[in-house]
Amino acid sequence: MKNIVTIAFALVVSAAALTAADVKENWTTHCAKCHGEDGKGDTKMGKKSGAKDYTDAKVLSEMKDDQSFKSVKEGMKKDDKTLMKPAEKLSDDEIKALVAHIRTFKK
Ligand code: HEC
């Protein structure tokens, strides 16, 4: 019984820092216009910039969390074209949570 209480407490504390709703809101505000609300990249800007389908297990398996973090934080370029701007308004923890959020789009 004591263990259950401890675990429940730990969950509440870690969730208090950044709730699932916060992460979702950040995704909607900062990422969805290209990557889509559902991660498919099936938006006007997503198609234009070449955003991949993050519901595709193959695409996800090729993405590495540390590289993804870096790309979101520092932005992503292809030749001289900016694919994705650096996420300047987001903290490292928020970016990490967004990268984890992407993994939940998998079909
Ligand atoms: C202007 C459009 C645009 C916006 C806004 C945008 N992205 Fe991207 N993003 C791209 C494109 C284009 C790529 C490259 C193709 C791909 O991997 O989908 C990319 C790639 C990525 C990758 C893969 C990086 C890698 O190294 O493979 C991740 C993760 C990612 N975006 C997350 C995010 C998150 C999180 C946000 C919001 C903070 C965001 N993106 C906002 C266009 C955008």
Residues whose N, C-alpha, C, O or C-beta is under 5 A from the ligand:
A	BS01	HEC	H30 C31 C34 S49 G50 A51 K52 Q67 S68 S71 V72 L83 M84 A87 L98
